[in-house]
Amino acid sequence: MSMQMEWKSFAAMAPAVNTALLAMGKAIDESGLEKSLTELMKLRASQINGCAFCTQTHLNIARKIGLPESQLGLVAVWREAGVFSPREQAALAYTEALTLDPTHGVSERMREELASHFNDQECVFLTVAIANINAWNRIAGALRFSPPLQG
């Protein structure tokens, strides 16, 4: 195996896996969380994980839904940027915690901060969104999917 393939080849070889991951994404989109928020989260996790395919995919989606370039350009340094709302900051902190240290990354303080911006159902879907993008990052990164063209 060359360990490099296109996403379409992966989808053809593992259709049930591809369908399941896409279904998780659809459930997140239908959860009531803002699409702009979940795209920022997906972009940040993909940056951390070094996944070019997912980073470019979520930049394309974020631009399509109208996320400001000031946010897209500064998501990697969101703490210092001054362009993210407290709700977005809480979601990005949670994304980083679960991406960098999924078993120990959520402190009581972080749980309290999340609870001040999100209800229990939203917290569930934030968690699912992070798990989903991390799964995609691991697959696309390991198989070295080519980044999609912009557009």
ChimeraX commands (.cxc) that place a marker at each C-alpha (Angstrom):
marker #1 position 0.00,0.00,0.00 radius 0.5
marker #1 position 1.29,3.41,-0.90 radius 0.5
marker #1 position -0.29,4.97,2.19 radius 0.5
marker #1 position -1.40,7.86,0.04 radius 0.5
marker #1 position -4.81,8.03,-1.52 radius 0.5
marker #1 position -7.56,10.40,-2.40 radius 0.5
marker #1 position -10.63,10.77,-0.19 radius 0.5
marker #1 position -12.80,9.29,-2.95 radius 0.5
marker #1 position -10.68,6.12,-2.96 radius 0.5
marker #1 position -11.03,5.84,0.82 radius 0.5
marker #1 position -14.81,6.29,0.51 radius 0.5
marker #1 position -14.93,3.52,-2.11 radius 0.5
marker #1 position -12.81,1.12,-0.01 radius 0.5
marker #1 position -14.54,1.82,3.31 radius 0.5
marker #1 position -18.02,3.06,2.40 radius 0.5
marker #1 position -19.62,2.21,5.75 radius 0.5
marker #1 position -16.90,4.09,7.65 radius 0.5
marker #1 position -17.18,7.10,5.35 radius 0.5
marker #1 position -20.98,7.08,5.68 radius 0.5
marker #1 position -20.79,6.83,9.47 radius 0.5
marker #1 position -18.36,9.74,9.77 radius 0.5
marker #1 position -20.46,11.86,7.41 radius 0.5
marker #1 position -23.60,10.95,9.40 radius 0.5
marker #1 position -21.91,12.16,12.58 radius 0.5
marker #1 position -21.14,15.43,10.81 radius 0.5
marker #1 position -24.75,15.77,9.70 radius 0.5
marker #1 position -25.97,15.16,13.27 radius 0.5
marker #1 position -23.65,17.92,14.47 radius 0.5
marker #1 position -24.95,20.27,11.76 radius 0.5
marker #1 position -28.52,19.51,12.85 radius 0.5
marker #1 position -27.77,19.89,16.59 radius 0.5
marker #1 position -28.46,23.60,16.76 radius 0.5
marker #1 position -24.82,24.60,17.26 radius 0.5
marker #1 position -23.79,27.43,15.00 radius 0.5
marker #1 position -22.10,26.18,11.84 radius 0.5
marker #1 position -19.59,29.00,12.14 radius 0.5
marker #1 position -18.61,27.75,15.60 radius 0.5
marker #1 position -18.21,24.12,14.60 radius 0.5
marker #1 position -16.16,25.09,11.54 radius 0.5
marker #1 position -13.77,27.10,13.73 radius 0.5
marker #1 position -13.44,24.07,16.00 radius 0.5
marker #1 position -12.82,21.70,13.08 radius 0.5
marker #1 position -10.27,24.07,11.61 radius 0.5
marker #1 position -8.39,24.38,14.92 radius 0.5
marker #1 position -8.30,20.63,15.56 radius 0.5
marker #1 position -7.12,20.02,12.00 radius 0.5
marker #1 position -4.32,22.56,12.44 radius 0.5
marker #1 position -3.21,20.91,15.68 radius 0.5
marker #1 position -3.26,17.48,14.06 radius 0.5
marker #1 position -1.39,18.67,10.97 radius 0.5
marker #1 position -4.09,17.46,8.59 radius 0.5
marker #1 position -3.79,19.42,5.34 radius 0.5
marker #1 position -6.88,17.79,3.80 radius 0.5
marker #1 position -9.17,18.69,6.72 radius 0.5
marker #1 position -7.61,22.12,7.24 radius 0.5
marker #1 position -8.26,23.05,3.61 radius 0.5
marker #1 position -11.72,21.43,3.61 radius 0.5
marker #1 position -12.82,23.45,6.63 radius 0.5
marker #1 position -11.24,26.66,5.37 radius 0.5
marker #1 position -13.28,26.20,2.17 radius 0.5
marker #1 position -16.49,25.59,4.13 radius 0.5
marker #1 position -15.81,28.48,6.52 radius 0.5
marker #1 position -15.31,30.88,3.64 radius 0.5
marker #1 position -18.43,29.59,1.91 radius 0.5
marker #1 position -20.57,30.28,4.99 radius 0.5
marker #1 position -19.06,33.74,5.41 radius 0.5
marker #1 position -16.71,33.43,8.37 radius 0.5
marker #1 position -14.54,36.57,8.47 radius 0.5
marker #1 position -10.97,36.26,7.23 radius 0.5
marker #1 position -9.85,37.93,10.47 radius 0.5
marker #1 position -11.01,34.85,12.36 radius 0.5
marker #1 position -9.77,32.32,9.81 radius 0.5
marker #1 position -6.33,33.86,9.74 radius 0.5
marker #1 position -6.04,34.00,13.52 radius 0.5
marker #1 position -7.70,30.79,14.71 radius 0.5
marker #1 position -4.28,29.25,15.46 radius 0.5
marker #1 position -3.61,32.11,17.91 radius 0.5
marker #1 position -7.19,32.62,19.08 radius 0.5
marker #1 position -6.24,33.41,22.70 radius 0.5
marker #1 position -4.28,36.50,21.65 radius 0.5
marker #1 position -6.33,37.53,18.62 radius 0.5
marker #1 position -9.15,39.49,20.24 radius 0.5
marker #1 position -11.60,38.57,17.45 radius 0.5
marker #1 position -13.39,35.62,19.07 radius 0.5
marker #1 position -16.42,35.82,21.35 radius 0.5
marker #1 position -16.29,34.27,24.84 radius 0.5
marker #1 position -18.48,31.42,23.54 radius 0.5
marker #1 position -16.08,30.78,20.65 radius 0.5
marker #1 position -13.10,30.95,23.00 radius 0.5
marker #1 position -14.66,28.37,25.33 radius 0.5
marker #1 position -15.31,26.04,22.37 radius 0.5
marker #1 position -11.79,26.49,21.01 radius 0.5
marker #1 position -10.24,25.82,24.43 radius 0.5
marker #1 position -12.33,22.66,24.72 radius 0.5
marker #1 position -11.30,21.62,21.20 radius 0.5
marker #1 position -7.64,22.02,22.05 radius 0.5
marker #1 position -8.00,20.16,25.36 radius 0.5
marker #1 position -9.70,17.14,23.80 radius 0.5
marker #1 position -7.42,17.12,20.78 radius 0.5
marker #1 position -4.15,17.44,22.68 radius 0.5
marker #1 position -5.03,15.34,25.75 radius 0.5
marker #1 position -8.36,13.54,25.33 radius 0.5
marker #1 position -8.27,11.68,28.64 radius 0.5
marker #1 position -6.97,14.38,30.98 radius 0.5
marker #1 position -7.54,17.66,29.15 radius 0.5
marker #1 position -10.79,18.85,30.73 radius 0.5
marker #1 position -10.34,20.58,34.05 radius 0.5
marker #1 position -13.15,21.51,36.40 radius 0.5
marker #1 position -12.53,25.14,35.52 radius 0.5
marker #1 position -12.98,24.35,31.82 radius 0.5
marker #1 position -16.21,22.47,32.55 radius 0.5
marker #1 position -17.51,25.51,34.43 radius 0.5
marker #1 position -16.52,27.83,31.58 radius 0.5
marker #1 position -18.28,25.58,29.06 radius 0.5
marker #1 position -21.39,25.45,31.24 radius 0.5
marker #1 position -21.49,29.25,31.31 radius 0.5
marker #1 position -21.79,29.34,27.48 radius 0.5
marker #1 position -23.38,26.03,26.50 radius 0.5
marker #1 position -26.22,23.87,27.80 radius 0.5
marker #1 position -25.80,20.14,28.39 radius 0.5
marker #1 position -27.00,19.14,24.92 radius 0.5
marker #1 position -24.68,21.63,23.27 radius 0.5
marker #1 position -21.77,20.26,25.33 radius 0.5
marker #1 position -22.60,16.77,24.08 radius 0.5
marker #1 position -22.52,17.93,20.47 radius 0.5
marker #1 position -19.33,19.97,21.01 radius 0.5
marker #1 position -17.74,16.75,22.25 radius 0.5
marker #1 position -19.07,14.75,19.29 radius 0.5
marker #1 position -17.82,17.42,16.86 radius 0.5
marker #1 position -14.33,17.23,18.33 radius 0.5
marker #1 position -14.32,13.42,18.29 radius 0.5
marker #1 position -15.54,13.41,14.69 radius 0.5
marker #1 position -12.93,15.84,13.36 radius 0.5
marker #1 position -10.17,14.04,15.24 radius 0.5
marker #1 position -11.25,10.76,13.62 radius 0.5
marker #1 position -11.22,12.41,10.18 radius 0.5
marker #1 position -7.81,13.97,10.93 radius 0.5
marker #1 position -6.33,10.61,11.91 radius 0.5
marker #1 position -7.66,8.92,8.77 radius 0.5
marker #1 position -6.92,11.71,6.29 radius 0.5
marker #1 position -3.52,12.40,7.82 radius 0.5
marker #1 position -2.39,8.77,7.91 radius 0.5
marker #1 position -3.55,8.12,4.34 radius 0.5
marker #1 position -2.28,11.54,3.21 radius 0.5
marker #1 position -5.43,12.68,1.42 radius 0.5
marker #1 position -4.63,15.52,-0.97 radius 0.5
marker #1 position -6.08,18.85,0.14 radius 0.5
marker #1 position -9.15,19.82,-1.89 radius 0.5
marker #1 position -8.95,22.75,-4.25 radius 0.5
marker #1 position -10.26,25.99,-2.89 radius 0.5
marker #1 position -13.81,26.87,-3.75 radius 0.5
marker link #1:1,2 radius 0.2
marker link #1:2,3 radius 0.2
marker link #1:3,4 radius 0.2
marker link #1:4,5 radius 0.2
marker link #1:5,6 radius 0.2
marker link #1:6,7 radius 0.2
marker link #1:7,8 radius 0.2
marker link #1:8,9 radius 0.2
marker link #1:9,10 radius 0.2
marker link #1:10,11 radius 0.2
marker link #1:11,12 radius 0.2
marker link #1:12,13 radius 0.2
marker link #1:13,14 radius 0.2
marker link #1:14,15 radius 0.2
marker link #1:15,16 radius 0.2
marker link #1:16,17 radius 0.2
marker link #1:17,18 radius 0.2
marker link #1:18,19 radius 0.2
marker link #1:19,20 radius 0.2
marker link #1:20,21 radius 0.2
marker link #1:21,22 radius 0.2
marker link #1:22,23 radius 0.2
marker link #1:23,24 radius 0.2
marker link #1:24,25 radius 0.2
marker link #1:25,26 radius 0.2
marker link #1:26,27 radius 0.2
marker link #1:27,28 radius 0.2
marker link #1:28,29 radius 0.2
marker link #1:29,30 radius 0.2
marker link #1:30,31 radius 0.2
marker link #1:31,32 radius 0.2
marker link #1:32,33 radius 0.2
marker link #1:33,34 radius 0.2
marker link #1:34,35 radius 0.2
marker link #1:35,36 radius 0.2
marker link #1:36,37 radius 0.2
marker link #1:37,38 radius 0.2
marker link #1:38,39 radius 0.2
marker link #1:39,40 radius 0.2
marker link #1:40,41 radius 0.2
marker link #1:41,42 radius 0.2
marker link #1:42,43 radius 0.2
marker link #1:43,44 radius 0.2
marker link #1:44,45 radius 0.2
marker link #1:45,46 radius 0.2
marker link #1:46,47 radius 0.2
marker link #1:47,48 radius 0.2
marker link #1:48,49 radius 0.2
marker link #1:49,50 radius 0.2
marker link #1:50,51 radius 0.2
marker link #1:51,52 radius 0.2
marker link #1:52,53 radius 0.2
marker link #1:53,54 radius 0.2
marker link #1:54,55 radius 0.2
marker link #1:55,56 radius 0.2
marker link #1:56,57 radius 0.2
marker link #1:57,58 radius 0.2
marker link #1:58,59 radius 0.2
marker link #1:59,60 radius 0.2
marker link #1:60,61 radius 0.2
marker link #1:61,62 radius 0.2
marker link #1:62,63 radius 0.2
marker link #1:63,64 radius 0.2
marker link #1:64,65 radius 0.2
marker link #1:65,66 radius 0.2
marker link #1:66,67 radius 0.2
marker link #1:67,68 radius 0.2
marker link #1:68,69 radius 0.2
marker link #1:69,70 radius 0.2
marker link #1:70,71 radius 0.2
marker link #1:71,72 radius 0.2
marker link #1:72,73 radius 0.2
marker link #1:73,74 radius 0.2
marker link #1:74,75 radius 0.2
marker link #1:75,76 radius 0.2
marker link #1:76,77 radius 0.2
marker link #1:77,78 radius 0.2
marker link #1:78,79 radius 0.2
marker link #1:79,80 radius 0.2
marker link #1:80,81 radius 0.2
marker link #1:81,82 radius 0.2
marker link #1:82,83 radius 0.2
marker link #1:83,84 radius 0.2
marker link #1:84,85 radius 0.2
marker link #1:85,86 radius 0.2
marker link #1:86,87 radius 0.2
marker link #1:87,88 radius 0.2
marker link #1:88,89 radius 0.2
marker link #1:89,90 radius 0.2
marker link #1:90,91 radius 0.2
marker link #1:91,92 radius 0.2
marker link #1:92,93 radius 0.2
marker link #1:93,94 radius 0.2
marker link #1:94,95 radius 0.2
marker link #1:95,96 radius 0.2
marker link #1:96,97 radius 0.2
marker link #1:97,98 radius 0.2
marker link #1:98,99 radius 0.2
marker link #1:99,100 radius 0.2
marker link #1:100,101 radius 0.2
marker link #1:101,102 radius 0.2
marker link #1:102,103 radius 0.2
marker link #1:103,104 radius 0.2
marker link #1:104,105 radius 0.2
marker link #1:105,106 radius 0.2
marker link #1:106,107 radius 0.2
marker link #1:107,108 radius 0.2
marker link #1:108,109 radius 0.2
marker link #1:109,110 radius 0.2
marker link #1:110,111 radius 0.2
marker link #1:111,112 radius 0.2
marker link #1:112,113 radius 0.2
marker link #1:113,114 radius 0.2
marker link #1:114,115 radius 0.2
marker link #1:115,116 radius 0.2
marker link #1:116,117 radius 0.2
marker link #1:117,118 radius 0.2
marker link #1:118,119 radius 0.2
marker link #1:119,120 radius 0.2
marker link #1:120,121 radius 0.2
marker link #1:121,122 radius 0.2
marker link #1:122,123 radius 0.2
marker link #1:123,124 radius 0.2
marker link #1:124,125 radius 0.2
marker link #1:125,126 radius 0.2
marker link #1:126,127 radius 0.2
marker link #1:127,128 radius 0.2
marker link #1:128,129 radius 0.2
marker link #1:129,130 radius 0.2
marker link #1:130,131 radius 0.2
marker link #1:131,132 radius 0.2
marker link #1:132,133 radius 0.2
marker link #1:133,134 radius 0.2
marker link #1:134,135 radius 0.2
marker link #1:135,136 radius 0.2
marker link #1:136,137 radius 0.2
marker link #1:137,138 radius 0.2
marker link #1:138,139 radius 0.2
marker link #1:139,140 radius 0.2
marker link #1:140,141 radius 0.2
marker link #1:141,142 radius 0.2
marker link #1:142,143 radius 0.2
marker link #1:143,144 radius 0.2
marker link #1:144,145 radius 0.2
marker link #1:145,146 radius 0.2
marker link #1:146,147 radius 0.2
marker link #1:147,148 radius 0.2
marker link #1:148,149 radius 0.2
marker link #1:149,150 radius 0.2
marker link #1:150,151 radius 0.2
view
